[in-house]
Amino acid sequence: MKKSALLVALSAASLIGGVAFAQTKPEATKPATDASATAGFSMTQLDTNKDGSVDKEEAKASASLSAMFDKADTNKDGKLDAAELSAAASASKTK
């Protein structure tokens, strides 16, 4: 009886220890995989004033984006939002 109780206790301890090792590690920060980042048009890098869009002055940091800015600005508001920036990146990749 004492042996079976000891065996149960040891089994339980090993299972609890195994659960502690089975916990997953925190996921490392993954690089951006959207089209804008892979084309070199990163909103986080270009939007220096952090207003959520890229204006013509900010776009000058990327020669290719600056050259296509007016075409990419589909709503003609003088700035590129995330969707316009992504579309510009996709267009840039197909050329």
N, C-alpha and C positions, 0 to 999 in steps of 0.2 A: 504494500500500500504506500509506504514511504517512497519507494522507488518510482512508482507511477506518478505520485504527486510532484516529485522532483523532475521527472521527465516532462510533465505537462508545463511546469514552471519554466524549465529551460527552453522548451519549444516556443512558449509564448514570448520569452525574452528575445529569442532569435528572430521571431517574426516582427516584433516591434523594432528591433534594430535594423532589420531589412527595409522596413517602411521608411525609416529615417534616411537611408542611403538611396532609396528610390525616388526621392523628391527631385524634381527637375531644377536645373540651374536657370537663373534668370536669362531670358533671351537677349542676346547681344543686339545692339542697334544695327539694323539692316540698312544698307545704302538705298537711297531712293531708286525705284525702278520705273517711275512713270516716264513717259516720252520726253517731257520737258527736261528732266534731269539728265537723261542719257544724251540729249542733243546739246547739252551745255547751257540750257535755259533753266536755271534753278530759281524758282520764286524766292526761296529763302536767301539766296545770294544776291539776286538782282533787286529785290524790294528792300532797298536800304533804309527807307523811312518807315517800313513796317505798316503800311496802310492797306495791305492786301492786294495791291496791284503794282504794275511796273509802268512808269511813265516814260516818255521819250528820253529824258535825261538819264534815268536809271538804265534804260536799254542800251545806252552807249557803252556800257561795260562789256557788251557782247557785239562784236562787229556784225556778225551774221544776223542777229536779232534786230539790231539798229537798222540794217539795210531793208528788212522786210516788215518793219514796225507798222507802217501805214496799212499795208495789206492785212496784217495780223489783227489790227484793231477793227474788228468786224462791226462793232456797234458805234464806231467813230466818236468815242468819248475821250480820246487822247491818252488812254491808258489800257494796259492789257490785264485782264483778270486771269485767274488760273486756267479757265477753259480756253481762252484765247491763246495763252502762252503754250498750253499743251498742243493745241491745233497747229501753232506756228512751229513747234518742235517736230511734230509729225510731218508737216510739209517740208521742213528742212531736211529731214532724214530721207525723203523720197526723191530729192533732187540729186 
